[in-house]
Amino acid sequence: MRHVNPFVKIAIVFTAMSIIPLLPALADEGETRSAKALFHQYCQDCHGPQRDGRGGLRPFLEQDPANLTSQATQAKTDQELFSIIKNGGGVEMHGWADTFTDEQILGLVRYLRAPSP
């Protein structure tokens, strides 16, 4: 068995201890980036890059897309938002169950709760 200097062991332990508290933050940051990328790829054409319902397709839709930053939208529960994204809602928004995993939808819900860009 290979001998490891005890000072190296201590350094490794302290390094690990300093990184472990950051792991949830790093996961959250990665999830936020993923959700933001999904939103901009699939949702912004209707809901707009600022999530205010003023996307480029707005003039071509029968009903204005939801303003996702509005008090009415933000008052919805996470479960309601999850269901709308997954199953569809309103007149023209179709469900995304065949496109997004439940984890991606949860990420999108969290992204919608974040302050507007």
N, CA, C and O of each residue as an XYZ file, in Angstrom:
468
protein
N       0.835     -1.175      0.000
C       0.000      0.000      0.000
C       0.884      1.245      0.000
O       1.901      1.295      0.691
N       0.511      2.182     -0.731
C       1.300      3.400     -0.903
C       1.106      4.331      0.293
O      -0.015      4.524      0.762
N       2.192      4.898      0.775
C       2.148      5.818      1.909
C       1.890      7.243      1.396
O       2.560      7.713      0.476
N       0.918      7.915      2.002
C       0.608      9.298      1.641
C       0.976     10.189      2.814
O       0.610      9.921      3.958
N       1.688     11.225      2.519
C       2.106     12.192      3.522
C       0.869     12.682      4.289
O      -0.123     13.053      3.663
N       0.905     12.690      5.632
C      -0.256     13.121      6.416
C      -0.670     14.568      6.131
O      -1.847     14.910      6.242
N       0.289     15.408      5.768
C      -0.054     16.799      5.435
C      -0.862     16.874      4.141
O      -1.717     17.746      3.992
N      -0.595     15.972      3.215
C      -1.366     15.915      1.967
C      -2.787     15.473      2.284
O      -3.744     16.021      1.737
N      -2.930     14.483      3.168
C      -4.260     14.023      3.573
C      -5.062     15.168      4.184
O      -6.235     15.354      3.862
N      -4.421     15.931      5.067
C      -5.094     17.066      5.710
C      -5.502     18.100      4.663
O      -6.612     18.629      4.712
N      -4.621     18.383      3.730
C      -4.933     19.354      2.674
C      -6.117     18.889      1.848
O      -6.982     19.693      1.503
N      -6.171     17.603      1.525
C      -7.287     17.060      0.739
C      -8.596     17.188      1.508
O      -9.614     17.583      0.941
N      -8.573     16.858      2.784
C      -9.785     16.952      3.600
C     -10.275     18.389      3.664
O     -11.465     18.643      3.475
N      -9.370     19.344      3.929
C      -9.782     20.745      4.003
C     -10.298     21.251      2.659
O     -11.252     22.028      2.619
N      -9.692     20.828      1.580
C     -10.170     21.229      0.249
C     -11.578     20.695      0.017
O     -12.457     21.426     -0.437
N     -11.789     19.421      0.329
C     -13.116     18.827      0.158
C     -14.145     19.539      1.030
O     -15.263     19.799      0.585
N     -13.775     19.853      2.261
C     -14.703     20.532      3.167
C     -15.059     21.922      2.658
O     -16.168     22.398      2.898
N     -14.149     22.572      1.969
C     -14.446     23.914      1.464
C     -15.279     23.874      0.192
O     -15.972     24.842     -0.119
N     -15.224     22.781     -0.542
C     -15.980     22.668     -1.796
C     -17.390     22.151     -1.561
O     -18.323     22.591     -2.234
N     -17.568     21.232     -0.626
C     -18.872     20.587     -0.411
C     -20.003     21.591     -0.211
O     -21.060     21.410     -0.814
N     -19.844     22.655      0.610
C     -20.955     23.599      0.753
C     -21.315     24.313     -0.554
O     -22.430     24.818     -0.685
N     -20.407     24.364     -1.511
C     -20.678     25.043     -2.773
C     -21.430     24.171     -3.767
O     -21.989     24.692     -4.732
N     -21.461     22.859     -3.559
C     -22.075     21.971     -4.544
C     -23.540     22.283     -4.830
O     -23.915     22.316     -6.002
N     -24.405     22.518     -3.813
C     -25.782     22.871     -4.144
C     -25.868     24.159     -4.959
O     -26.682     24.252     -5.878
N     -25.042     25.150     -4.638
C     -25.058     26.407     -5.388
C     -24.630     26.169     -6.829
O     -25.212     26.731     -7.757
N     -23.614     25.335     -7.014
C     -23.175     25.031     -8.368
C     -24.258     24.290     -9.131
O     -24.462     24.555    -10.316
N     -24.960     23.366     -8.480
C     -26.055     22.640     -9.126
C     -27.164     23.608     -9.488
O     -27.720     23.536    -10.584
N     -27.495     24.520     -8.570
C     -28.537     25.502     -8.844
C     -28.150     26.394    -10.012
O     -28.980     26.704    -10.866
N     -26.880     26.806    -10.047
C     -26.412     27.653    -11.139
C     -26.493     26.905    -12.468
O     -26.904     27.475    -13.478
N     -26.108     25.652    -12.467
C     -26.189     24.839    -13.678
C     -27.623     24.627    -14.106
O     -27.938     24.687    -15.295
N     -28.509     24.375    -13.126
C     -29.924     24.198    -13.432
C     -30.502     25.484    -14.007
O     -31.279     25.444    -14.960
N     -30.131     26.615    -13.437
C     -30.629     27.905    -13.921
C     -30.185     28.154    -15.354
O     -30.972     28.610    -16.183
N     -28.919     27.852    -15.645
C     -28.435     28.023    -17.021
C     -29.191     27.119    -17.982
O     -29.558     27.546    -19.077
N     -29.429     25.870    -17.580
C     -30.159     24.926    -18.426
C     -31.588     25.391    -18.655
O     -32.078     25.380    -19.784
N     -32.254     25.797    -17.583
C     -33.641     26.258    -17.701
C     -33.722     27.523    -18.555
O     -34.636     27.671    -19.365
N     -32.779     28.421    -18.375
C     -32.753     29.647    -19.178
C     -32.562     29.305    -20.655
O     -33.221     29.883    -21.519
N     -31.668     28.371    -20.940
C     -31.434     27.953    -22.328
C     -32.694     27.318    -22.914
O     -33.049     27.591    -24.060
N     -33.371     26.471    -22.133
C     -34.618     25.868    -22.611
C     -35.663     26.945    -22.879
O     -36.342     26.927    -23.906
N     -35.782     27.887    -21.939
C     -36.762     28.957    -22.115
C     -36.484     29.729    -23.404
O     -37.397     29.985    -24.188
N     -35.240     30.092    -23.616
C     -34.910     30.900    -24.790
C     -35.031     30.096    -26.081
O     -35.279     30.670    -27.141
N     -34.862     28.797    -26.011
C     -35.008     27.972    -27.207
C     -36.474     27.685    -27.538
O     -36.858     27.689    -28.707
N     -37.289     27.438    -26.518
C     -38.648     26.961    -26.763
C     -39.764     27.943    -26.404
O     -40.857     27.843    -26.962
N     -39.527     28.869    -25.509
C     -40.620     29.669    -24.945
C     -40.598     31.141    -25.330
O     -41.649     31.779    -25.383
N     -39.425     31.688    -25.599
C     -39.335     33.142    -25.772
C     -40.026     33.648    -27.029
O     -40.406     34.817    -27.082
N     -40.201     32.810    -28.035
C     -40.880     33.294    -29.245
C     -42.291     33.758    -28.924
O     -42.790     34.688    -29.558
N     -42.939     33.135    -27.963
C     -44.277     33.562    -27.548
C     -44.221     34.486    -26.327
O     -44.822     35.559    -26.323
N     -43.493     34.056    -25.296
C     -43.501     34.787    -24.024
C     -42.488     35.923    -23.964
O     -42.521     36.720    -23.026
N     -41.595     36.018    -24.936
C     -40.630     37.107    -24.992
C     -39.389     36.851    -24.166
O     -39.444     36.140    -23.162
N     -38.261     37.428    -24.582
C     -37.011     37.216    -23.858
C     -37.050     37.773    -22.433
O     -36.296     37.321    -21.571
N     -37.909     38.734    -22.188
C     -38.050     39.300    -20.839
C     -39.163     38.610    -20.057
O     -39.466     39.004    -18.931
N     -39.779     37.573    -20.654
C     -40.866     36.800    -20.041
C     -42.121     37.629    -19.818
O     -42.940     37.297    -18.961
N     -42.280     38.708    -20.582
C     -43.384     39.640    -20.385
C     -44.544     39.427    -21.359
O     -45.441     40.266    -21.438
N     -44.536     38.324    -22.095
C     -45.616     38.039    -23.034
C     -45.498     38.755    -24.362
O     -46.436     38.738    -25.158
N     -44.362     39.384    -24.616
C     -44.191     40.172    -25.842
C     -43.182     39.522    -26.790
O     -42.231     40.158    -27.246
N     -43.412     38.257    -27.069
C     -42.536     37.547    -27.994
C     -42.848     37.891    -29.440
O     -43.875     38.501    -29.736
N     -41.968     37.500    -30.325
C     -42.113     37.817    -31.740
C     -43.330     37.198    -32.407
O     -43.809     37.717    -33.415
N     -43.840     36.100    -31.864
C     -45.017     35.458    -32.450
C     -46.328     36.042    -31.946
O     -47.397     35.678    -32.436
N     -46.258     36.926    -30.992
C     -47.459     37.506    -30.375
C     -48.476     38.014    -31.397
O     -49.662     37.724    -31.247
N     -48.068     38.763    -32.434
C     -49.062     39.283    -33.385
C     -49.801     38.186    -34.162
O     -50.863     38.440    -34.732
N     -49.253     36.989    -34.186
C     -49.839     35.916    -34.981
C     -50.691     34.954    -34.161
O     -51.220     33.979    -34.696
N     -50.823     35.222    -32.881
C     -51.573     34.330    -32.000
C     -52.966     34.877    -31.737
O     -53.188     36.088    -31.754
N     -53.904     33.964    -31.493
C     -55.280     34.363    -31.196
C     -55.383     35.083    -29.858
O     -56.193     35.996    -29.698
N     -54.571     34.677    -28.914
C     -54.605     35.241    -27.567
C     -53.185     35.635    -27.181
O     -52.229     34.936    -27.516
N     -53.048     36.759    -26.475
C     -51.721     37.168    -26.026
C     -51.135     36.118    -25.095
O     -51.835     35.601    -24.224
N     -49.862     35.799    -25.270
C     -49.204     34.865    -24.347
C     -49.149     35.464    -22.942
O     -49.152     36.683    -22.770
N     -49.101     34.604    -21.967
C     -49.054     35.064    -20.573
C     -47.791     35.876    -20.311
O     -46.702     35.554    -20.786
N     -47.979     36.935    -19.540
C     -46.853     37.689    -19.002
C     -46.392     36.914    -17.777
O     -47.057     36.921    -16.741
N     -45.260     36.253    -17.900
C     -44.801     35.356    -16.851
C     -44.238     36.098    -15.637
O     -43.972     35.489    -14.601
N     -44.061     37.402    -15.771
C     -43.588     38.204    -14.640
C     -44.750     38.880    -13.911
O     -44.544     39.543    -12.894
N     -45.966     38.714    -14.425
C     -47.124     39.399    -13.839
C     -47.468     38.834    -12.466
O     -47.089     37.715    -12.119
N     -48.186     39.625    -11.706
C     -48.619     39.203    -10.381
C     -49.525     37.972    -10.488
O     -49.453     37.072     -9.651
N     -50.375     37.934    -11.514
C     -51.292     36.802    -11.680
C     -50.527     35.497    -11.906
O     -50.864     34.467    -11.321
N     -49.504     35.543    -12.748
C     -48.718     34.331    -12.996
C     -47.910     33.960    -11.770
O     -47.855     32.790    -11.389
N     -47.283     34.945    -11.150
C     -46.447     34.669     -9.982
C     -47.274     34.179     -8.789
O     -46.733     33.540     -7.887
N     -48.578     34.472     -8.776
C     -49.446     34.018     -7.690
C     -49.797     32.534     -7.833
O     -50.265     31.917     -6.876
N     -49.577     31.964     -9.002
C     -49.851     30.541     -9.210
C     -48.857     29.716     -8.389
O     -47.718     30.130     -8.170
N     -49.302     28.561     -7.947
C     -48.416     27.674     -7.209
C     -47.429     27.033     -8.182
O     -47.635     27.044     -9.396
N     -46.364     26.481     -7.632
C     -45.408     25.752     -8.465
C     -46.098     24.595     -9.174
O     -45.799     24.307    -10.333
N     -47.018     23.932     -8.483
C     -47.747     22.820     -9.088
C     -48.578     23.290    -10.278
O     -48.640     22.607    -11.300
N     -49.213     24.449    -10.150
C     -50.013     24.979    -11.259
C     -49.126     25.299    -12.461
O     -49.453     24.944    -13.593
N     -48.005     25.968    -12.209
C     -47.089     26.294    -13.311
C     -46.541     25.020    -13.953
O     -46.458     24.919    -15.177
N     -46.169     24.053    -13.119
C     -45.668     22.773    -13.617
C     -46.713     22.134    -14.540
O     -46.382     21.675    -15.633
N     -47.958     22.109    -14.099
C     -49.033     21.495    -14.871
C     -49.272     22.226    -16.195
O     -49.496     21.596    -17.229
N     -49.224     23.536    -16.155
C     -49.431     24.320    -17.387
C     -48.319     24.024    -18.388
O     -48.587     23.816    -19.571
N     -47.078     24.002    -17.921
C     -45.961     23.721    -18.826
C     -46.074     22.292    -19.358
O     -45.884     22.054    -20.551
N     -46.375     21.369    -18.496
C     -46.418     19.959    -18.892
C     -47.619     19.647    -19.787
O     -47.478     18.963    -20.801
N     -48.800     20.148    -19.412
C     -50.034     19.745    -20.082
C     -50.630     20.795    -21.008
O     -51.540     20.499    -21.782
N     -50.125     22.009    -20.933
C     -50.667     23.091    -21.753
C     -51.637     23.942    -20.961
O     -52.091     23.558    -19.884
N     -51.943     25.091    -21.506
C     -52.865     26.002    -20.834
C     -53.275     27.112    -21.774
O     -52.617     27.357    -22.784
N     -54.350     27.773    -21.445
C     -54.824     28.848    -22.303
C     -55.337     28.311    -23.626
O     -55.618     27.120    -23.764
N     -55.453     29.193    -24.580
C     -56.010     28.837    -25.879
C     -54.998     28.102    -26.754
O     -55.336     27.103    -27.390
N     -53.759     28.593    -26.788
C     -52.812     28.058    -27.764
C     -51.575     27.383    -27.194
O     -50.806     26.783    -27.945
N     -51.367     27.462    -25.903
C     -50.165     26.842    -25.370
C     -50.376     25.339    -25.235
O     -51.219     24.869    -24.470
N     -49.592     24.614    -25.993
C     -49.664     23.155    -25.913
C     -48.780     22.667    -24.774
O     -47.934     23.408    -24.275
N     -48.977     21.437    -24.373
C     -48.155     20.849    -23.323
C     -46.799     20.433    -23.859
O     -46.637     20.158    -25.048
N     -45.835     20.392    -22.963
C     -44.459     20.070    -23.325
C     -43.999     18.735    -22.736
O     -42.798     18.478    -22.654
N     -44.938     17.887    -22.328
C     -44.599     16.610    -21.696
C     -43.751     15.728    -22.611
O     -42.920     14.960    -22.126
N     -43.946     15.827    -23.906
C     -43.177     15.000    -24.848
C     -41.801     15.583    -25.144
O     -40.966     14.918    -25.757
N     -41.559     16.814    -24.716
C     -40.298     17.493    -25.011
C     -39.400     17.583    -23.785
O     -38.196     17.339    -23.871
N     -39.987     17.936    -22.641
C     -39.216     18.170    -21.423
C     -39.427     17.051    -20.414
O     -40.513     16.480    -20.318
N     -38.370     16.744    -19.662
C     -38.508     15.839    -18.527
C     -39.144     16.616    -17.376
O     -39.193     17.846    -17.393
N     -39.628     15.882    -16.380
C     -40.180     16.551    -15.199
C     -39.135     17.435    -14.534
O     -39.461     18.513    -14.036
N     -37.876     16.988    -14.521
C     -36.809     17.781    -13.918
C     -36.597     19.083    -14.692
O     -36.360     20.129    -14.088
N     -36.681     19.028    -16.015
C     -36.535     20.243    -16.816
C     -37.699     21.189    -16.564
O     -37.514     22.404    -16.493
N     -38.891     20.636    -16.431
C     -40.059     21.480    -16.149
C     -39.916     22.138    -14.781
O     -40.228     23.319    -14.629
N     -39.451     21.390    -13.789
C     -39.208     21.987    -12.470
C     -38.180     23.113    -12.573
O     -38.329     24.155    -11.934
N     -37.145     22.904    -13.371
C     -36.154     23.952    -13.592
C     -36.773     25.185    -14.224
O     -36.448     26.312    -13.848
N     -37.668     24.974    -15.188
C     -38.349     26.112    -15.818
C     -39.220     26.857    -14.814
O     -39.267     28.087    -14.827
N     -39.908     26.125    -13.945
C     -40.723     26.781    -12.917
C     -39.832     27.647    -12.030
O     -40.178     28.788    -11.725
N     -38.695     27.112    -11.620
C     -37.766     27.894    -10.790
C     -37.249     29.115    -11.550
O     -37.094     30.194    -10.980
N     -36.984     28.929    -12.846
C     -36.515     30.038    -13.672
C     -37.591     31.126    -13.758
O     -37.271     32.314    -13.727
N     -38.838     30.735    -13.865
C     -39.921     31.720    -13.923
C     -40.073     32.479    -12.611
O     -40.573     33.604    -12.593
N     -39.648     31.874    -11.532
C     -39.711     32.538    -10.216
C     -38.541     33.498     -9.999
O     -38.593     34.358     -9.120
N     -37.504     33.347    -10.792
C     -36.321     34.205    -10.648
C     -36.635     35.618    -11.135
O     -37.525     35.802    -11.966
N     -35.920     36.605    -10.631
C     -36.130     37.976    -11.112
C     -35.949     38.054    -12.632
O     -35.144     37.328    -13.215
N     -36.692     38.924    -13.236
C     -36.626     39.089    -14.694
C     -35.230     39.508    -15.129
O     -34.557     40.268    -14.433
N     -34.797     39.007    -16.286
C     -33.439     39.358    -16.766
C     -33.296     40.834    -17.059
O     -32.224     41.281    -17.467
